[in-house]
């Protein structure tokens, strides 16, 4: 049937639909965020479940073992993070006061040496706010974990339905005859790429968090577990995430241990970022799943505004999902290419 809408009218209708969709997502964020986390956990858990089934275990036993592992990891993280986050929140005002004092002294030093930009820096930059931002992200993540029962239940249902998801998707797409091969290719490419990306990214993020936590503990920085968990979560945000994770740790090292230790903390984060971001990830994940720095930043702001602090942590996985969906269809591959880096 011939399209009865002019291109301009069609663009207006699509734009209006997007606005309504985004507004609905923002209002439904308290329900949407736990559901997205459940999908995230299910995607990274599915390879382990498949591996157990390949070893001869039934689907029910595999699912039970995977969920027990997820619950144990969740309990462990809650116990590890809970006390550290409580102590950090209690001492945060004192840290912010010290950081503000140090920043003020730096501004005075710059002014004494005739650097006129110092006054502008004082008005637009507030290092103490970085500590508050990290605290809000961690608290937002902790608030979502209060819905852990709903998240785990959703993960169970998703994993139980995983085997039939592709078939259902094919039926919904109405494949017939020769179209079946195309649709199967789409589903297989999309699901496999998303699963491989999320699984590998999670493993690399865990390694990043462990290295950072161990290094901060050896240096003597307060709350090393907290900085390791933060590095793990923000490693899902390439380029920008490592900077966000490093700033509060460096500031804390400056007021707690001194300038030389702050330089050492900075060196650790730079070394980890170079090793993980420039060596390990390109080798094991390839460059085809990358995003441009501009897209990463825009997605960080957008999903953070729509879904809150946890949306910032899920911003890149969500955008990668969109990119994979676009790359899997020949008609939309050009859009997926636009989201990728310049050399993609």
N, C-alpha and C positions, 0 to 999 in steps of 0.2 A: 504494500500500500504506500502511496506517495506521501511523503512527509508534508503535513499541512502547515508546519511552523516555519517561519522565516529564520535565517541564522541568528539575527539579533534577538528575536523573541525566544528562541531556544536557549541562547546564552543567558538571557535574563531569568528564564525559568530554572535553569541549572544553578545559577548563582543563588537564587532565592532558596532553592532546595538545600544547597550547601549551608547557607546561613541558618536555616531551621534545624538542620542536622547537627551543626556545631553547637547551637544553643541548647538543643536537647541533650547532647553529650555532656555539656557543662553542668546542666541541672541534675543529670543522672550520675554524676561523677562518684558519689558515695557507693552506688551499686555497681557502676561500671568498672571502677578500679580493682576491686577484689576479683571480678570476673576476668579481667585482663591478666591479672597476676596468676589466676588459675590456669589460663591458657598458656601463659609463659612457662609455668612449672610443668604442665602436661607435655609441652613440646620438647623440653629438655629431658623429661623422664621417659619418653616413648622409646628412644634408642636402647636404653637399659632394659626396658620391658621386652622389646623385640629380641634382644640378645639372650635373655633368660628363656624365652620361648624356643629359640633356636637350639638351646642346650637341652631341650626335651621337657621343660616344665610346662604345665598347663597355663592357659591364659589367666585363670583365677589365682593360681599360686604366684605367677609372675607379678600380677597386679598387686597382690597382698604384700609381697616382698618390697616392691617399689614404693608403695605407700608407707610401709613401715620405715623405710629409709628416709623418705621425705619428712615424715613426722619427727623422726629422731634428729634430723638436721635442723628442722624448725625449732625443736625444743632446745637443742644445743645453742643455736644462734640467739634465741630469746634469753637464755641464761647468761651467755657471754656478753651480749649487747646491753641487756637490761640494767645491770649494776653500773657498767661503764657510762651508759647514757644518763642515768640518774645522777651520778657523781659529776659528770661533765656539765649537766644542766645547772647543778647547784653552784659550781665554780665558774660558770660562764660569765656572770657579771664582773667578777674579779679579773678574769682574763681580758674582757673587753675594756675595763678601766686601764689596765696596764698597757694594752695595745694602743689605746687612745693617747696615753701619756707618751709612749715611745714615738708615735706618729707626730705628736705635737713638737717633740724635741727635734725630730728630723726636719720638720717645716721651719723651725727657728734656725737650725743650722744652715739650711738652704738660703734663708733670707739674709743671714749674716754674711754669706758668701756672695751676695748680690744676684741670686737667681730669682728673677721676678715671677717665675711660674709657680713658686711655692704657694702663694696665696690662692691661686686658682686650684691647685691640688688640694688644698685644705677644704675648699668648698665642694669639690666634686668627688673626692675619694674618701672613703671611710673604711679603713681596714677592719675595724671592729665589727662592721656589718657582715663581713664574710663569715665570722664565727656564728653570728645569728642565723645566717642563711643555712649553714651546715646543720645547725641545731634544728631548724624548722624542717629540713629534708628528713633527718633521722626521726624526728617526732612524727612527721606525717607517715613515714613508713611503719613506725611502731603502731600508730593508730589503725592502719589498715590490717595489721596482724591481729588486732582484736577480733577480726572476722575470720580467724584461722579455720574454724569449723566449716564455715560456708566455702572457703577457698578449697579446703581438702576434699569436701564432698563434691564440689564442682570438678576438681581434678580427677576424682574417681570416675565420675560419669563420662568425662571427656575421653579418658583412656579406655573405658569400656566400649565406647562408641567408635573408637579410632578405626577399627577394622572396616567398618561400613561407611566411613565418611566419604571416601573416594567414590564408592558406588552411588551413594545418595547425591553427591555433587554431579555425577554424570547424568543421573536421571533428571535432576533439576535443569541441567543444561540441554536436555532433550536430544541426546545424541541418537543418531540412526545411521546405519550403513557405514559409509566411509568416514562419517564425522566422528565415529567412536574412537578411531585411532588418534585423531587430533585432540579430542577431549581428554583421552587417557594420557597423552603426552603432556598436555597442559597441567593436569592434576599431578602427575608424577614429578614433573620438573619443579613445579611450585612447592609441593609438600617436601620433596627431598632436599631442595636447596634451603628452605626455611628451617627444616629440622637440623641439617648439617651446620648451618650458620649458628643457630641458637645453641646447639650442643658444644661446638668448638669454642664459641665466644664465652660460654659459661665456664668451660675448663680453663681457658686462658685467663679469665677474670679471677677465678679462684687462685690460680698461681700468682697473679699480680697482688691480690690481697694478702696472701701468705708472705710473700717477699716483703711487702711494705710493713706488715705487722711485725715481722721478725726484725727488720732493720730499725724500726722505731723503738722496739724493746731494747735492742743492743745499744742504741744511742742514748736511751734513758728518757725518752719523751713520755709524758703522761698519756694514758689511754691508748696504748699501741693497738689493742684489739679494735677499738673504735676507728682508728685511721685505716686499719686493714680492711674492715668491713666497708668503709666509705670508698676505698680504692677499688674494691671488688664491684660495688654497685655502679660507680661512676666510670668504670672501664667499659661499660656498655655504651658510653657516650664518647666516641673517638675524638682525639685532639683536644676538645674543650673540656671533657671530663677529667682528664689528668691534671689540668690546670686548676679546676675547681677543687679537686681533692687535695692538691698540694698547698694551696694558699693558706688555709687555716692551720695545717700542720707546721708550715714554716713560721707563721706568726706566733704560734704557741711555743715553738722552739726558741724563737727570738726572745720572748719575755721570760721563759722558764730557764733556758740553758745558756743563752747568750748568742752573740753574733756568729761565732765559729760553728756552733752546733746548728744554727739555722742554715748556714752554707752547706753543712754536711747533709742535712735533711733535703735541701734543694737538690744537691748532687744525686741523692738516692732516687728521688722522683724523676729527675731527668734521665738517669741511667735506666731505670725501669721502663720509662716511656719509650726511650730509644730502642731498648731491647725487645719489648713487647710489640710496640707499634710499628717499628721499622724492620724487624728481623723475623720474629716468630709469627705474627699475624699474617703478613704477606706470604710467608712460606706455606703455612698450613690452611689459610683461608682464601688465598688468592685475592686479586684486586677487583674482580668482577662484582663483588658484593659491597664495595665501598660506597660512601656517600661524599659529596663535595662538602667542604668545610662550611660553606654558606647554608647548605641544606641542613647540616647538623645543627647549626646555630638557630636557624628558623624553626626547626622541629622541636628543639629544646624549649624555646620560648612559647611556641604554640601549644604543645602538649602540656607544658607546665601551667599555662594559663587555663587550659580546658580541664585538666584532671588534677591539678594541684601539684605538690612536691613530688609525689610518686610518679606523676606524669612525666617529670623531667628524667627520671630513671628509665622509664619505658619509652621515651621519645624515639630513640634510634631503633630499637627492635620493632616498634610500630611502623616507622618510616621504611625500614628495610623490608617489612612485610609488603608494604605498598609497592616498593621497587621490584621485589620478586614477582609480584602479581603482574606488574606492567611488563617485565622482561619475559614472562612466560607466554605472552600473546604477541604474535607478529605485528598486529595492528597498533599496539601500544608500546613497542620496544623503544621507540624514539623518546617517549616520555621517561621511561626507565633510564635511558642513557643520559637525559638531562639531569636526573637526580644524582648520577654518579660523579666521581672525580674527573678532572680535566683529562687525565690520561686513560680513563676507562674505555 
